[in-house]
Amino acid sequence: MSTAIALFTRNLRVHDNPVLHAAARAEAVVPLFVLDRAVLDGPFHRPNRARFLHDCLTDLRDRLRELGGALVVRDGDPATEVARLAEEVGADAVHVAADVSAHSYAREEALRAALPDGLLHVHDDVVTARAPGLVTPSGNDHFAVFTPYFRRWQEAPLRRVVPVPDAIRSPRVRRGGLPSRNELIAGSPSPDLPAGGETRARERMAEWYRDGVADYASGQDDLAADATSRLSPYLHFGCLSPVELVRRAGIGDPERAFVRQLAWRDFHHQVLAARPGAHDRDYRTHHDRWRADPDALRAWQEGRTGVPIVDAGMRQLAAEGWMHNRARLITASFLTKSLYLDWRLGARHFEDLLVDGDVANNRMNWQWVAGTGTDTRPNRVLNPVRQAQRYDPRGDYVRRYVPELAEVPAVRVHDPHRLGEDELDRLGYPPPLVDLAEATERFRRARGKA
């Protein structure tokens, strides 16, 4: 009897999962998840993602049961555990999804070394819609500018959506058990986290394509409207297939605008795949001599900068483990260009809290905003007051997350310099950390652009 192991990593789903689909061709399938100690004992294992992961694994276990299979759980080093299980069940194949983080590359190499030749099968187009390396410019290994990448990306082949296996037959093997939430989560998650898992992901996807995407092209930057898909956490954990999302999108302007964002996700993955060191080193350095100001960093982290739109974004992050993309741009620009603090400090704080704390997207977006990445205008500064007036004109987003300013009229709520010291004291809201004009000049001088 042929037996295959389907190793789940960032593909915690049964729909359109090439790893599970390929393994299901065998007569017996062992769906496996390894509680990787390098992750669980490391800095990237944070309460928000741990709780979401627990939801995802619980849901995956239930979906596999419906198919007649059983999720096998092991705790330890993935290569060691996979090799031990492969020998135990006499596996003919081990299937796993390709990924681009340094940890993923190391895991894949360790699996190759631990398993007999030919046993490991690595599947592209599982974590991304189009694999890194599929879309390349002539004479280079990756695109460094999004627009030409997107043109080529749209023309590249897109694999078909693979069906859910009709049934899964698992051999007799010790299943192991999922840890409880308390065992998996160290610390307190944000109070308003979304529920994880493929079931909720597919409900959200259906709601989005039925009721939400029609307004996306016009409303994606409207902070108060919250008119984005909020699918990024489910994409990060692989509860949804990016290929299926692209395939299900229509051809109208809103759908095309949404698909463009999925292409941005693939773009960042192909950049990091080609330049692995960019997760912690400048992709294009300006030799910045970043300031050291722990108090300013703490104020930014806590949403106490005295710049309302920045504070609203940071408080949304703390409350929900998620932040609107426009707010991510504004808060990141404020940290790196108004405060002139190192982008890595911001990236790490986001990774502490974001449920969708994806290494490729988080780190490369931070570099883009800091002007050390792929932005063709690296010295642009997003003025937070003008951004707020444009994307939160009534001040509803600010008042939602900064209740101290709930009674301040929209005409004044965005500009900290229009709120006097006495009024700020009465409201219990801090004065601005910096004069925005002076901060912009400081940044330009530091970059030699004054």
Solvent accessible surface area in square Angstrom, and as a share of the most:
residue,aa,sasa,rsa
1,M,132,0.59
2,S,41,0.27
3,T,5,0.03
4,A,3,0.02
5,I,0,0.00
6,A,0,0.00
7,L,2,0.01
8,F,2,0.01
9,T,22,0.13
10,R,43,0.16
11,N,0,0.00
12,L,2,0.01
13,R,1,0.00
14,V,7,0.04
15,H,57,0.26
16,D,1,0.01
17,N,2,0.01
18,P,15,0.09
19,V,0,0.00
20,L,0,0.00
21,H,33,0.15
22,A,9,0.07
23,A,0,0.00
24,A,31,0.24
25,R,178,0.65
26,A,21,0.16
27,E,101,0.45
28,A,0,0.00
29,V,4,0.02
30,V,0,0.00
31,P,0,0.00
32,L,0,0.00
33,F,19,0.08
34,V,9,0.05
35,L,9,0.05
36,D,16,0.08
37,R,96,0.35
38,A,71,0.55
39,V,52,0.30
40,L,22,0.11
41,D,104,0.54
42,G,20,0.19
43,P,126,0.79
44,F,63,0.26
45,H,31,0.14
46,R,87,0.32
47,P,16,0.10
48,N,3,0.02
49,R,12,0.05
50,A,1,0.01
51,R,40,0.14
52,F,0,0.00
53,L,22,0.11
54,H,28,0.12
55,D,20,0.11
56,C,1,0.00
57,L,1,0.00
58,T,40,0.23
59,D,20,0.10
60,L,1,0.00
61,R,68,0.25
62,D,46,0.24
63,R,49,0.18
64,L,0,0.00
65,R,134,0.49
66,E,123,0.55
67,L,31,0.15
68,G,57,0.54
69,G,6,0.06
70,A,8,0.07
71,L,8,0.04
72,V,1,0.01
73,V,9,0.05
74,R,16,0.06
75,D,75,0.39
76,G,13,0.12
77,D,74,0.39
78,P,11,0.07
79,A,8,0.06
80,T,61,0.36
81,E,20,0.09
82,V,0,0.00
83,A,25,0.19
84,R,139,0.51
85,L,2,0.01
86,A,7,0.05
87,E,149,0.67
88,E,104,0.46
89,V,27,0.16
90,G,49,0.47
91,A,14,0.11
92,D,82,0.43
93,A,13,0.10
94,V,0,0.00
95,H,17,0.07
96,V,4,0.02
97,A,5,0.04
98,A,26,0.20
99,D,17,0.09
100,V,9,0.05
101,S,21,0.14
102,A,62,0.48
103,H,66,0.30
104,S,9,0.06
105,Y,78,0.30
106,A,61,0.47
107,R,38,0.14
108,E,34,0.15
109,E,105,0.47
110,A,41,0.32
111,L,0,0.00
112,R,113,0.41
113,A,92,0.71
114,A,45,0.35
115,L,10,0.05
116,P,91,0.57
117,D,149,0.77
118,G,68,0.66
119,L,22,0.11
120,L,18,0.09
121,H,77,0.34
122,V,45,0.26
123,H,38,0.17
124,D,81,0.42
125,D,28,0.15
126,V,1,0.01
127,V,10,0.06
128,T,6,0.03
129,A,1,0.01
130,R,18,0.06
131,A,14,0.11
132,P,43,0.27
133,G,52,0.50
134,L,83,0.41
135,V,5,0.03
136,T,44,0.26
137,P,30,0.19
138,S,111,0.72
139,G,90,0.87
140,N,79,0.41
141,D,72,0.37
142,H,6,0.03
143,F,14,0.06
144,A,22,0.17
145,V,55,0.32
146,F,11,0.04
147,T,65,0.38
148,P,42,0.26
149,Y,4,0.02
150,F,22,0.09
151,R,140,0.51
152,R,104,0.38
153,W,3,0.01
154,Q,93,0.41
155,E,134,0.60
156,A,16,0.12
157,P,102,0.64
158,L,30,0.15
159,R,51,0.19
160,R,146,0.53
161,V,56,0.32
162,V,13,0.08
163,P,78,0.49
164,V,42,0.24
165,P,14,0.09
166,D,147,0.76
167,A,70,0.54
168,I,6,0.03
169,R,158,0.57
170,S,35,0.23
171,P,29,0.18
172,R,243,0.89
173,V,28,0.16
174,R,157,0.57
175,R,142,0.52
176,G,32,0.31
177,G,57,0.55
178,L,34,0.17
179,P,23,0.14
180,S,54,0.35
181,R,105,0.38
182,N,138,0.71
183,E,130,0.58
184,L,10,0.05
185,I,23,0.12
186,A,81,0.63
187,G,58,0.56
188,S,101,0.65
189,P,42,0.27
190,S,10,0.06
191,P,110,0.69
192,D,88,0.46
193,L,18,0.09
194,P,43,0.27
195,A,55,0.42
196,G,10,0.10
197,G,0,0.00
198,E,2,0.01
199,T,58,0.34
200,R,78,0.28
201,A,0,0.00
202,R,51,0.19
203,E,86,0.39
204,R,55,0.20
205,M,1,0.01
206,A,38,0.30
207,E,56,0.25
208,W,6,0.02
209,Y,38,0.15
210,R,161,0.59
211,D,93,0.48
212,G,19,0.18
213,V,7,0.04
214,A,72,0.56
215,D,83,0.43
216,Y,12,0.05
217,A,46,0.35
218,S,108,0.69
219,G,10,0.10
220,Q,46,0.20
221,D,40,0.21
222,D,48,0.25
223,L,1,0.01
224,A,14,0.11
225,A,59,0.46
226,D,50,0.26
227,A,23,0.18
228,T,17,0.10
229,S,11,0.07
230,R,67,0.24
231,L,2,0.01
232,S,41,0.26
233,P,3,0.02
234,Y,7,0.03
235,L,13,0.06
236,H,16,0.07
237,F,18,0.07
238,G,2,0.02
239,C,0,0.00
240,L,1,0.00
241,S,1,0.01
242,P,3,0.02
243,V,0,0.00
244,E,14,0.06
245,L,0,0.00
246,V,22,0.13
247,R,121,0.44
248,R,111,0.41
249,A,16,0.13
250,G,38,0.37
251,I,155,0.79
252,G,31,0.30
253,D,86,0.44
254,P,29,0.18
255,E,33,0.15
256,R,126,0.46
257,A,18,0.14
258,F,9,0.04
259,V,20,0.11
260,R,85,0.31
261,Q,64,0.28
262,L,8,0.04
263,A,0,0.00
264,W,60,0.21
265,R,23,0.08
266,D,2,0.01
267,F,0,0.00
268,H,3,0.01
269,H,1,0.00
270,Q,5,0.02
271,V,0,0.00
272,L,3,0.02
273,A,27,0.21
274,A,25,0.20
275,R,98,0.36
276,P,65,0.41
277,G,17,0.16
278,A,5,0.04
279,H,69,0.31
280,D,51,0.26
281,R,160,0.58
282,D,35,0.18
283,Y,41,0.16
284,R,102,0.37
285,T,71,0.41
286,H,64,0.29
287,H,152,0.68
288,D,23,0.12
289,R,219,0.80
290,W,43,0.15
291,R,74,0.27
292,A,100,0.77
293,D,40,0.21
294,P,88,0.56
295,D,98,0.51
296,A,6,0.05
297,L,30,0.15
298,R,118,0.43
299,A,15,0.12
300,W,0,0.00
301,Q,53,0.24
302,E,102,0.46
303,G,0,0.00
304,R,88,0.32
305,T,0,0.00
306,G,0,0.00
307,V,0,0.00
308,P,0,0.00
309,I,1,0.00
310,V,0,0.00
311,D,0,0.00
312,A,0,0.00
313,G,0,0.00
314,M,2,0.01
315,R,45,0.16
316,Q,4,0.02
317,L,0,0.00
318,A,48,0.37
319,A,26,0.20
320,E,22,0.10
321,G,0,0.00
322,W,14,0.05
323,M,0,0.00
324,H,2,0.01
325,N,72,0.37
326,R,34,0.12
327,A,0,0.00
328,R,45,0.17
329,L,29,0.14
330,I,1,0.01
331,T,0,0.00
332,A,3,0.02
333,S,2,0.01
334,F,1,0.00
335,L,0,0.00
336,T,0,0.00
337,K,2,0.01
338,S,3,0.02
339,L,2,0.01
340,Y,8,0.03
341,L,1,0.01
342,D,27,0.14
343,W,0,0.00
344,R,42,0.15
345,L,58,0.29
346,G,0,0.00
347,A,0,0.00
348,R,108,0.39
349,H,24,0.11
350,F,5,0.02
351,E,13,0.06
352,D,52,0.27
353,L,41,0.20
354,L,1,0.01
355,V,0,0.00
356,D,12,0.06
357,G,0,0.00
358,D,5,0.02
359,V,38,0.22
360,A,2,0.01
361,N,26,0.14
362,N,11,0.05
363,R,21,0.07
364,M,2,0.01
365,N,57,0.29
366,W,5,0.02
367,Q,0,0.00
368,W,50,0.17
369,V,10,0.06
370,A,0,0.00
371,G,2,0.02
372,T,0,0.00
373,G,2,0.02
374,T,8,0.05
375,D,5,0.03
376,T,92,0.54
377,R,147,0.54
378,P,36,0.22
379,N,35,0.18
380,R,65,0.24
381,V,30,0.17
382,L,32,0.16
383,N,37,0.19
384,P,3,0.02
385,V,17,0.10
386,R,163,0.60
387,Q,22,0.10
388,A,0,0.00
389,Q,91,0.40
390,R,174,0.63
391,Y,27,0.10
392,D,1,0.00
393,P,74,0.47
394,R,142,0.52
395,G,0,0.00
396,D,53,0.27
397,Y,2,0.01
398,V,0,0.00
399,R,56,0.21
400,R,121,0.44
401,Y,29,0.11
402,V,0,0.00
403,P,90,0.57
404,E,43,0.19
405,L,0,0.00
406,A,46,0.35
407,E,155,0.69
408,V,5,0.03
409,P,65,0.41
410,A,35,0.27
411,V,103,0.59
412,R,64,0.23
413,V,0,0.00
414,H,4,0.02
415,D,29,0.15
416,P,2,0.01
417,H,99,0.44
418,R,124,0.45
419,L,8,0.04
420,G,44,0.42
421,E,139,0.63
422,D,124,0.64
423,E,34,0.15
424,L,7,0.03
425,D,117,0.60
426,R,176,0.64
427,L,28,0.14
428,G,43,0.41
429,Y,6,0.02
430,P,23,0.14
431,P,85,0.53
432,P,35,0.22
433,L,73,0.36
434,V,28,0.16
435,D,58,0.30
436,L,13,0.07
437,A,73,0.57
438,E,120,0.54
439,A,3,0.02
440,T,25,0.15
441,E,74,0.33
442,R,65,0.24
443,F,0,0.00
444,R,94,0.34
445,R,145,0.53
446,A,51,0.40
447,R,21,0.08
448,G,63,0.61
449,K,115,0.49
450,A,95,0.74
